[in-house]
Amino acid sequence: MPRILAFDYGTKRIGIAVTDPFQIIATGLDTVHPKDIVEYLKKYLTAEPVEAFVFGDPKQMDGSPSETAQHVKGFAKTLRKTFPDIPQHWIDERFTSKLAHQAIMQSGLKKQERKNKERVDTISATIILQYFMEQPR
């Protein structure tokens, strides 16, 4: 079965999460610099079939787009052009970074390990993917 990839887009890093082949479990995959993401995905897609891309939709508390929304939309547009056969889905990502920080705090990691921003990005992407998987399709 194909996997689903989710992205927590940032201008410095993109957190990536992936499902298992049966689409039951979401796990953090990697963190990639935005300039390297297309090549990374091309390589990944040669090894693994992917059914869909899921993007975190950055919104303000009132539901309006956040200032990073235009960057995420541009990223999604690039992936749509590069991988036109892979459907795209959007999930409200409000609070995912906060939830990721909480998960890290509760994990028992040492202080230095908790400061790893890449870990926050992959956990945020995992939360986005988990939210998507919990929705009825």
C-alpha positions as a Markdown table, in Angstrom:
| # | Residue | x | y | z |
|---|---|---|---|---|
| 1 | Met | 0.0 | 0.0 | 0.0 |
| 2 | Pro | 1.2 | 3.5 | -0.6 |
| 3 | Arg | 2.1 | 5.9 | 2.2 |
| 4 | Ile | 1.0 | 9.4 | 3.0 |
| 5 | Leu | 3.5 | 12.2 | 3.6 |
| 6 | Ala | 2.8 | 15.3 | 5.7 |
| 7 | Phe | 4.7 | 18.5 | 5.8 |
| 8 | Asp | 5.2 | 21.1 | 8.5 |
| 9 | Tyr | 6.6 | 23.9 | 6.3 |
| 10 | Gly | 9.1 | 26.5 | 7.6 |
| 11 | Thr | 11.3 | 28.8 | 5.7 |
| 12 | Lys | 14.4 | 27.3 | 7.4 |
| 13 | Arg | 13.2 | 23.6 | 7.7 |
| 14 | Ile | 10.4 | 21.4 | 6.5 |
| 15 | Gly | 9.4 | 18.7 | 8.9 |
| 16 | Ile | 8.2 | 15.5 | 7.2 |
| 17 | Ala | 6.1 | 12.7 | 8.6 |
| 18 | Val | 5.0 | 9.5 | 6.9 |
| 19 | Thr | 2.5 | 6.7 | 7.4 |
| 20 | Asp | 3.4 | 3.1 | 7.6 |
| 21 | Pro | 2.4 | 1.1 | 4.4 |
| 22 | Phe | -1.0 | 0.3 | 6.0 |
| 23 | Gln | -1.6 | 3.9 | 6.9 |
| 24 | Ile | -2.2 | 3.1 | 10.6 |
| 25 | Ile | 0.8 | 4.9 | 12.2 |
| 26 | Ala | 2.3 | 8.3 | 11.6 |
| 27 | Thr | 5.9 | 8.8 | 12.4 |
| 28 | Gly | 8.5 | 11.5 | 11.9 |
| 29 | Leu | 10.6 | 10.9 | 8.8 |
| 30 | Asp | 13.1 | 13.8 | 8.4 |
| 31 | Thr | 13.7 | 17.5 | 8.4 |
| 32 | Val | 14.9 | 19.0 | 5.1 |
| 33 | His | 15.9 | 22.5 | 4.0 |
| 34 | Pro | 13.3 | 24.0 | 1.6 |
| 35 | Lys | 15.8 | 24.3 | -1.2 |
| 36 | Asp | 16.5 | 20.5 | -1.0 |
| 37 | Ile | 12.9 | 19.2 | -0.6 |
| 38 | Val | 12.1 | 18.5 | -4.3 |
| 39 | Glu | 15.2 | 16.4 | -4.8 |
| 40 | Tyr | 14.6 | 14.7 | -1.5 |
| 41 | Leu | 11.1 | 13.8 | -2.5 |
| 42 | Lys | 12.1 | 12.6 | -6.0 |
| 43 | Lys | 14.5 | 10.2 | -4.3 |
| 44 | Tyr | 12.0 | 9.1 | -1.7 |
| 45 | Leu | 9.3 | 8.5 | -4.3 |
| 46 | Thr | 11.5 | 6.2 | -6.3 |
| 47 | Ala | 11.8 | 3.9 | -3.2 |
| 48 | Glu | 8.3 | 4.3 | -1.8 |
| 49 | Pro | 4.8 | 4.7 | -3.4 |
| 50 | Val | 3.0 | 7.8 | -2.0 |
| 51 | Glu | -0.8 | 8.2 | -2.1 |
| 52 | Ala | -1.1 | 11.8 | -0.9 |
| 53 | Phe | 0.6 | 14.9 | 0.4 |
| 54 | Val | -0.8 | 16.6 | 3.5 |
| 55 | Phe | 0.1 | 20.2 | 4.4 |
| 56 | Gly | -0.3 | 22.1 | 7.6 |
| 57 | Asp | -2.5 | 25.1 | 6.9 |
| 58 | Pro | -1.1 | 27.9 | 9.0 |
| 59 | Lys | -3.9 | 30.1 | 10.4 |
| 60 | Gln | -4.3 | 32.8 | 13.0 |
| 61 | Met | -6.5 | 32.2 | 16.0 |
| 62 | Asp | -9.4 | 33.9 | 14.2 |
| 63 | Gly | -9.1 | 31.5 | 11.3 |
| 64 | Ser | -7.5 | 33.9 | 8.9 |
| 65 | Pro | -4.3 | 32.9 | 7.1 |
| 66 | Ser | -1.1 | 33.5 | 9.0 |
| 67 | Glu | 1.9 | 35.3 | 7.5 |
| 68 | Thr | 3.6 | 32.1 | 6.6 |
| 69 | Ala | 0.5 | 30.8 | 4.6 |
| 70 | Gln | 1.8 | 32.3 | 1.3 |
| 71 | His | 5.1 | 30.3 | 1.7 |
| 72 | Val | 3.2 | 27.1 | 2.3 |
| 73 | Lys | 0.9 | 27.7 | -0.7 |
| 74 | Gly | 4.0 | 28.3 | -2.8 |
| 75 | Phe | 5.5 | 25.1 | -1.6 |
| 76 | Ala | 2.3 | 23.2 | -2.4 |
| 77 | Lys | 2.2 | 24.7 | -5.8 |
| 78 | Thr | 5.8 | 23.6 | -6.5 |
| 79 | Leu | 4.9 | 20.0 | -5.4 |
| 80 | Arg | 1.8 | 20.1 | -7.5 |
| 81 | Lys | 3.8 | 21.0 | -10.6 |
| 82 | Thr | 6.6 | 18.4 | -9.8 |
| 83 | Phe | 4.3 | 15.6 | -8.7 |
| 84 | Pro | 0.9 | 16.3 | -10.5 |
| 85 | Asp | -0.5 | 12.8 | -9.8 |
| 86 | Ile | -0.2 | 13.0 | -6.1 |
| 87 | Pro | -3.4 | 14.6 | -4.4 |
| 88 | Gln | -2.9 | 17.3 | -1.8 |
| 89 | His | -4.8 | 17.8 | 1.4 |
| 90 | Trp | -4.8 | 20.5 | 4.0 |
| 91 | Ile | -5.1 | 20.3 | 7.8 |
| 92 | Asp | -5.4 | 23.2 | 10.2 |
| 93 | Glu | -2.0 | 23.3 | 12.0 |
| 94 | Arg | -2.9 | 25.6 | 14.8 |
| 95 | Phe | -1.3 | 24.4 | 18.0 |
| 96 | Thr | 0.8 | 21.7 | 16.4 |
| 97 | Ser | 4.1 | 23.3 | 17.4 |
| 98 | Lys | 2.8 | 23.8 | 20.9 |
| 99 | Leu | 1.7 | 20.2 | 21.1 |
| 100 | Ala | 5.1 | 19.1 | 19.7 |
| 101 | His | 6.9 | 21.1 | 22.4 |
| 102 | Gln | 4.7 | 19.5 | 25.1 |
| 103 | Ala | 5.4 | 16.0 | 23.7 |
| 104 | Ile | 9.1 | 16.7 | 23.8 |
| 105 | Met | 8.9 | 18.1 | 27.4 |
| 106 | Gln | 7.0 | 15.0 | 28.5 |
| 107 | Ser | 9.4 | 12.6 | 26.7 |
| 108 | Gly | 12.1 | 12.8 | 29.3 |
| 109 | Leu | 14.7 | 14.0 | 26.9 |
| 110 | Lys | 17.7 | 16.0 | 28.3 |
| 111 | Lys | 17.5 | 19.7 | 28.1 |
| 112 | Gln | 20.0 | 20.0 | 25.2 |
| 113 | Glu | 18.0 | 17.4 | 23.2 |
| 114 | Arg | 14.8 | 19.2 | 23.8 |
| 115 | Lys | 16.2 | 22.3 | 22.1 |
| 116 | Asn | 16.6 | 20.5 | 18.8 |
| 117 | Lys | 14.3 | 22.5 | 16.5 |
| 118 | Glu | 14.4 | 19.8 | 13.8 |
| 119 | Arg | 12.7 | 17.4 | 16.3 |
| 120 | Val | 9.9 | 19.9 | 16.8 |
| 121 | Asp | 9.4 | 20.1 | 13.1 |
| 122 | Thr | 9.1 | 16.4 | 12.5 |
| 123 | Ile | 6.9 | 16.0 | 15.5 |
| 124 | Ser | 4.6 | 18.8 | 14.2 |
| 125 | Ala | 4.5 | 17.1 | 10.9 |
| 126 | Thr | 3.6 | 13.8 | 12.6 |
| 127 | Ile | 0.7 | 15.6 | 14.5 |
| 128 | Ile | -0.5 | 17.1 | 11.2 |
| 129 | Leu | -0.5 | 13.6 | 9.6 |
| 130 | Gln | -2.2 | 12.0 | 12.6 |
| 131 | Tyr | -5.0 | 14.7 | 12.5 |
| 132 | Phe | -5.4 | 13.8 | 8.8 |
| 133 | Met | -5.6 | 10.1 | 9.4 |
| 134 | Glu | -8.3 | 10.6 | 12.1 |
| 135 | Gln | -10.6 | 12.3 | 9.7 |
| 136 | Pro | -13.2 | 10.3 | 7.8 |
| 137 | Arg | -12.4 | 10.0 | 4.2 |
